[in-house]
Amino acid sequence: MILFFGRHDDTPMARAVEAAVELGVPHVLLDQTQLAYDEAVIHLGSTGLDGWFSVGGQRIPLQTVTAVYTRPLALPVERQGELASTRAQAFNDMMVEWLDVSPCLVINRPEAMDSNASKPYQSQWIAHAGFAVPETLVTNDPQEVLAFQRQHGRVIYKSLSGVRSIVRELDSTARQRLEQIRHLPTQFQAWVPGTDVRVHVVGMRTFAAAVTSEAIDYRYAQRDSLKATLQAITLPEDVADRCIALAAMLKLPLCGIDLRRTPDGSYVCFEVNPMPAYSYYEVETGQPISSALVELMAAA
């Protein structure tokens, strides 16, 4: 039995569940929007972890779960009152703790996803895997930023943490707000020319998509009245191997790796997303990422 833990209204989760149905793989969805109404018992004894959870009245022993795909998002506001909200939060917290210690395949364990909480920390793993990383400055000193820009010319900036942020260029308008970084250290990087490539690693498989866009951050191209076009591509074998090795180092059976292919054909790596919204890339390129995910879980 494979378990999906997340929200039914989250597109990547919904697509994975659809793929399990299409492939005929036995599964169950533990929906975060329904935790106030479900039940679970988990205990640790001399024989290890034991327990069960129920979904819609169906009791499922933990020992029967062979793989989990989890995308733990924010719980919805519970309309049934404070008691229901507290119960749902306790259920959610218990499941998240279980994900870190369960002996089954977990995609991905919360502990492993923490590597993205600090982008400078994660970049050290990226370099260890053999990828080039952009020249980077982390500071809350505006003068250091200006010196960095004089050295490198074009510079972009983004958040240090795993919280999703819009990548922007340090232009004349942004420079006027540089004093604000005194209150919040920010990450600045030298601009890297080339083509964006998103690589999804699923176990030992890679799915790469080249992105054509004039936007600094193609994920928000429409916000800037621009377009982004995605095309499935085949990575050079050594680059694909490095992506798989990097995912393994970070203990992420599924991840989204952001690369840029430079004009000379080399690859620079920006970061690794441990909870990628792969469905966008699947729709745009036709790559069977959700099927590969379910097949990986079914083989666990």
N, C-alpha and C positions, 0 to 999 in steps of 0.2 A: 504494500500500500504506500503510495506517495501522498504527501501532505502539502497543500498550499496554504500559507499563512499570510494574510494580507487583506486588502479590501477588494470587494467584487467590482467596485467602480474605478479601480486603478487599471488602466489599459494594459500595461505589461502583465499584470497578474491575470486579468481576464483572458488575454491571448494565450497564456500558458495553460490555463484551464481548458480553453477551447482545443488546444493542441492535444492535451491528454484525452479528451473525448474523441477527437479525430483518430488518434492512434490506438484507441481502445485500452488505455492504461488505467487500471483501478486507482482511484484517487478520491480525496476529500478536500473541500475548501473550508478552512477555519476562518470565517469572515470577521475581521476586526469590528465591523459595524454591528455585529450580533453578539459580542462577547458578554453583554449584560444578561443574555438569555441562555448561554451555553454553560457547560460545567467542565471542571478539570480537577484531577487529584494527582499530584506528583510527590513522590517521597523517595528518599535515599536511605537504603538499608545496607545490611551486610552483603547482600547479593547485588548491590548496585542500584541504578535507577529503576523505578517501577511506577506504574500509574496508568491513568487513562484520561481521555477527554471525550466529551460527547458533542455531537453536532446534530441538531434537529432530532434529538432523542436517540441517535445512533451512538452507542458507546464503542470507542476505538482504543484498544490497549496500546500503550506507547511502544511496546516491543514489536508490534506489527508494522510500525512506520519505518520504512527503509530509506526514505529520502524526503527532504523538505526543501521547497522553494519559498523563501520568505522575503517580503517587502513590507516591513513594519512601518506603517505611516501613522500620522496623528489620528487618534481616536475621534470619532464624531461627537458632537455635543449631544449628550444623552437627554432625550426629552422626558424620560420617565423619572427624573429627579436625581438628587445627590447620591442616594444609596445605589442606584443602578450605575451611575458614573463611577463611583468608587469600586464597585464590583467588577466592572469592565476593565478598569485600570489595573486592578490587582491580578485579574486573569491575564491581561496582556503582559504585565511585568514578569509573571511566573513563566509564561511561554518563552519570552525573550531570554530569560535565564536558562531555561531548559535547552534552547538552541545552542548555547555555548558549551554544554556538557553532554549533549546527546551523542551516542555512539554511531548514529546513522549519518548519511551524507547530508550536509546542510549547505544550502546555496542561498546566502552566505552567512557564516557565523557572525553575530554582532561584534565579537572580539576582533575578527579579521577585518571587518569594515571600518574599525577605528583607525586604520592606517591613513585614511583619507581625512582624518580630523586635523592633520597638520600637513599642508602641502610641502613645506620645506623638508619635513621628515620623510614624506613619501618619495620626494625627488631623489633622496639618497638611495632608496631601493631601486628606483628607475635607473640611476647611473650604475648601480651594482649589476644590473641585468645587461649592461652593455650599450644602453641608449645614451645618446647625447641629450643634454638638458639645456634650456636657455640660460644665458647669463642672468642671474637673479639678485635682486636687492630687497631685503626686508628691513623696513625702517619706519620711524615716526619723525624723522628729521627732514623737513622740506629741502634743506640745502644739499643733503646727500642725494636726494632724488634729482635735483637739477644737475648735479655733477654727473650722476649716472646717465642722464639723458644727453648731456654734452658728449659723453664718451661713446654712446651707442646710437645716437640719433633717434630713431623711432623706438618708443617704449610703450608697453601696455601695462595695465594694472588690474589686479583682482584680489579677492579675499584670500586670507591665509588658511581659513578653516574649510571643512567639507560642506559648509552651507553654500548652496548654489548662488552664484553671483554672475553678473553680466561683465564679460571682459571688455574693457574700454581702452582706447588709446589715450595716452597722456598728451592731449593737445592744449592749445592756448586757454581754452575754457576750463579744462581740468586743472591746469597749473594755477589758476586764480583761486582754487579751493584747496591748495596743498596744505595750508595751515591746519586743516581739519585732521590730517593724519597724526598730529601731535597727540590726539586722544585715542587713536586706534592704529597700531602698526599695520602697514599694508605691504603687499607683495608687488614688486615692479619687475618686469622682465624685458630684456632686449627683444625687439621685434624680429621674428624669424620669417623670412619670405618663403613662399611655396604654397602647396595645396594641402588642406586639411584632410586627414584620413582617420576615420573612426574604426577601430578594430574591436569586435566583440569576441572574446575568448570564451568558449563553452567546452570545458574539459580540455581535450587535446585538439579541438577544432577552432579555426579562426574564420571570422566573417568580416571582411574589410570593405569599407565604402569610402570613395573619394568624394569630397564635397567642393563644389564650385560655388563661390559666393563672394561678393564685394564687401560683405559685412565683416567687421572685426570679430564678432561672435555670431557665427552662422545660426546658432540656436535661436537667436532673437532677430533674425534678418527682417522679418515682417515688421517688427517694431520700428526699424529704421527705413521702412518702405523699400526694402531690398528683397532679393530672392536667394534661395539656396537650392541647388540641384545635387542630388546624390546619385552615385553610380557604383554598382558592385565592381570590385577589382580583385585581382589576385596578388597577394603580397609576395615579394621575394622570399624564398624559403628561409634564409637566415633571419629576416625580420619577423616572419611568422614564428619561428622557433624562439626568438627573443621574447615575443609577446607571451607565448605559452609559459616560458620560464619565469617571466615576471609575475604572471598570474599565480604560478605555483609558489613563488617566494612569498607572495602576500597572502597565500592560502585562500585564494578566491577562485572557486570553480567557474564562476561567471563574473566577467567584468567588462567594462568598456574602456579601452585605452585610446587616448587622444594623441595622435601623431601629426607631424607635418612633414611632407615630402618636399625637400628643398630642391631648387633648380638643378643642383648637381647630382640628384638622385639619392642623397642620404636621408636618413629619418631622424627627426628630433621628437622626443616624447615630452608632453606637457604634464599629464597626470593620468591617474587610473581611477575610474568611477566604479566603486564596489557595489552599487545598486543602480545599474544603468536602465534607462527607459528605452530598452532595445526595440520596442514595438514601432517607434517612429522610423527607425532605419529598416526594419523588416518590411513595413508598408511601402517605403520609398524605393527599395531595391529588390524586393521579392526574395530576399535571403531567408531560409527557413530556420531562423534563430530559435523561435519558440519550440519547434519540433526537435531541434538538437538538444534543447534544454530538457525537455521531457524524456527524450531517449537516454540522456545521461542519467537522469534520476531513475528511470526504469531499470537501468543496468546496474544500479548500485547493489 
